[in-house]
Amino acid sequence: MSSKTAIAIHGVAKRYTIGATQDATQFRESIVSMLGAPWRRLRRLAGHQSADTTEFWALKDVSFTVGVGDVVGIIGPNGAGKSTLLKILSRITPPTRGYIDLDGRVSSLLEVGTGFHPELTGRENIFLNGAILGMMREEIRRKFDAIVSFAELDTFIDTPVKHYSSGMYVRLAFSVAAHLEPEILIIDEVLSVGDLHFRNRCLGRMRDMRDEGRTVLFVSHDLTSVRQLCNRAVLLTAGTVSADGDPDSVTRRYEQMNRDPSSAGAGSADRVHPPPGYHLRRVELRNQSGTAARHFDAGDAMEIHLWSSGRAPADSYTVEFKLLNEVDQVVSFGSANPVRATYYTADKDHYICRLGPLPLTEGSYSFSFTVRVWNEARWDFWENAIGFQIDRCDLFKTGHSVTGDHNGPVVIQQEWL
Amino acid sequence: MRIEPAKSWQGLDLAELWPYRELLYFFVWRDIKVRYKQTVLGALWAIIQPVATTLLFTVFFGRLGGLSKQVSGSYPLFVYVGLSLWTFYSNAVSLAANSLIGSSHLISKVYFPRLIIPIAAILSGLVDFLVAFAFLLVLMAVYHVAPSAQILLLPVFVLGTITVAAGAGLLFSALIVSYRDFRYVITFAVQLWLFATPVLYALDIVPAKWRLLYALNPMVGMIVGFRNSVLGGPLPGDLIATAFLTAAVLLAVGLRYFTTVERRFADVI
């Protein structure tokens, strides 16, 4: 650890105000309060309820410093405030209290390919994206050839990116980001996209950054890469720093926290930062006896209950789940429409999916949910909505449980003759 | 650099904007490029829009409504001159107003001064305006109208119009982020604004005692000034001075509101 400070975070706190329908209501409310009481009574007669806004502290009191040349991994469960901290550091949203001193040229990457326009060619997007990330035109021009060859798509560079495959698209996007030369790099889990080859290249580039002596702040779910890359880890829980130190002990502490059944909720989860407008607000996992649970055994049946905030924007949509394992690999996918053979209607606000028997090996899993018009607009995406644990996997009653560590996440029904 | 809580009274930091000039350039360049790539007729649309509106207004207001009698010279030419600037103005205001919510993805992922987004939306319309203006020169040749020396004053009124568009555009764009209702307000506000501006009719039909009140609409002075510097004609000093004054006030109000709320955008967009 160096003695010079690159990032100093002093008592940072962030408050969000969560309203049922935040944007539209406030304006109506402000007009209503202007017009005074008679109108309020009328509204009450008409059955309107005043929006109950609740305060929510995403970050409570976070302080730590990062020395020049440090590579710090920020870990923590969902809703712990990791992304909020990242957004404050990236100047996207201001803190409610506290302040941060940054010493050096900062680049922040919350995703790759921000601002890519599908109608523009690869060449044009390199310039646009580079400028958005804070590069000067001259700098982009100088690095242009390197970016193109790093992305491995010389022949397609003058093709609009809408014709790119998703792999080409991500390669180009990453390549631009990889050519940033900040003194301080603030980076989200952009690494978790793409295939294994791509992830390795991303990790390689991060390692280079580290070796070049740049300061890196890295927010991640992937404990393995935190252990490999970082020389320090910070564990955030419920908006405060609950552990800070060498990556091995901090990540181990986090894993223990995850395994502790008492820290798991009662089998349900509410949305921490609901987006304005229509969204999924609550999920519950139920076991065979119909009670909410987070612990299952392989072979059990599971019922997912999802509740939305109200009327959907239109008819004819579907709800999908993605099941992910501990290292965020997709284990399985399911969608309501092809299975039900019919779409959901707008007035539906409670969706139930019966799953099972679960063919999963021991370990922890999580669900992400999407609501979308088939192959088109995505109305809502609730990432890592809820996690659950497979405590025991003994599908063949051998008295021997199968773990996920070396055996993969899934056990196929089998007979040996 | 220090990151602090948002102040309730945030000023405009020009020094902070300067390093982002190239990003402004790239946004303008992107908007123009994308607009022309996606349309078959491309730059022709910049002419079709004011020409079609001119034809429509000539028939309904000029002929049937009798407005052409108040206008000396050709009514279609009179209307087209006003409309070429008005079309730029109304497009600029609506594009700027909707620009922030159209860029919500950028706003929630990257930092840059948010002011760049609506300003780029306004500037990208200038290309269309130049095309429409080139066609105006063609029309003048057709109607045998020669420009006078006053045409040199023309950039002044174009700049003035940009100022008005920036004032209204910034104000509306910031309001729309918090209150989506304003998306509907802006559409008909711009429509009504057209009728409160002497585009279709001559200034003379407004009674003299109402003139200064009428001129509080800054576009009155801009349109009259623009048209008379192209076609020749008196430049009423009182109207034009009022127009520039209200334009400056509108821009100050728009900037003030925008800079005060801009740091909240990512939380509410």
Contacts between the chains, C-beta under 8 A, distances in Angstrom:
chain1	res1	chain2	res2	distance
A	16	B	267	6.8
A	22	B	268	6.9
A	23	B	178	6.4
A	23	B	179	6.8
A	23	B	180	5.6
A	23	B	268	6.2
A	24	B	179	7.3
A	24	B	180	6.0
A	24	B	181	6.8
A	26	B	178	6.9
A	26	B	179	7.2
A	27	B	178	7.0
A	27	B	179	3.7
A	27	B	181	5.8
A	87	B	266	6.8
A	88	B	3	6.5
A	89	B	3	7.3
A	90	B	110	7.5
A	90	B	111	5.6
A	91	B	3	6.1
A	91	B	111	3.9
A	92	B	107	7.5
A	92	B	108	6.5
A	92	B	109	7.2
A	92	B	110	7.3
A	92	B	111	5.5
A	92	B	266	4.6
A	93	B	263	7.3
A	93	B	266	4.6
A	93	B	267	5.5
A	94	B	3	7.2
A	94	B	4	7.1
A	94	B	5	5.5
A	94	B	6	4.2
A	94	B	263	4.7
A	94	B	264	8.0
A	95	B	3	6.8
A	95	B	4	7.3
A	95	B	5	5.4
A	96	B	5	5.9
A	97	B	5	6.2
A	98	B	5	7.6
A	99	B	2	5.8
A	99	B	3	6.2
A	99	B	4	4.7
A	99	B	5	7.5
A	100	B	2	7.0
A	100	B	3	4.2
A	101	B	1	7.4
A	101	B	2	5.4
A	101	B	3	7.9
A	102	B	1	4.9
A	102	B	2	7.6
A	102	B	3	6.9
A	103	B	1	7.8
A	106	B	1	7.5
A	108	B	110	7.6
A	108	B	111	7.2
A	110	B	109	4.7
A	110	B	110	7.3
A	111	B	109	5.8
A	114	B	105	7.4
A	114	B	106	6.3
A	114	B	109	4.8
A	114	B	110	5.3
A	115	B	105	7.9
A	115	B	106	5.5
A	115	B	110	7.3
A	117	B	30	6.2
A	117	B	34	6.1
A	119	B	33	7.9
A	119	B	34	5.1
A	119	B	37	5.1
A	119	B	38	6.1
A	120	B	30	6.9
A	120	B	33	6.6
A	120	B	34	6.9
A	120	B	37	7.9
A	124	B	30	7.8
A	124	B	33	6.9
A	127	B	26	6.5
A	128	B	26	5.4
A	128	B	30	5.7
A	131	B	22	5.7
A	131	B	23	4.9
A	131	B	26	4.3
A	132	B	23	6.7
A	132	B	26	7.7
A	132	B	106	7.0
A	132	B	110	5.7
A	132	B	112	7.2
A	133	B	110	7.3
A	134	B	112	7.9
A	136	B	22	5.9
A	137	B	22	5.4
A	137	B	25	7.9
A	137	B	26	7.9
A	276	B	268	7.5
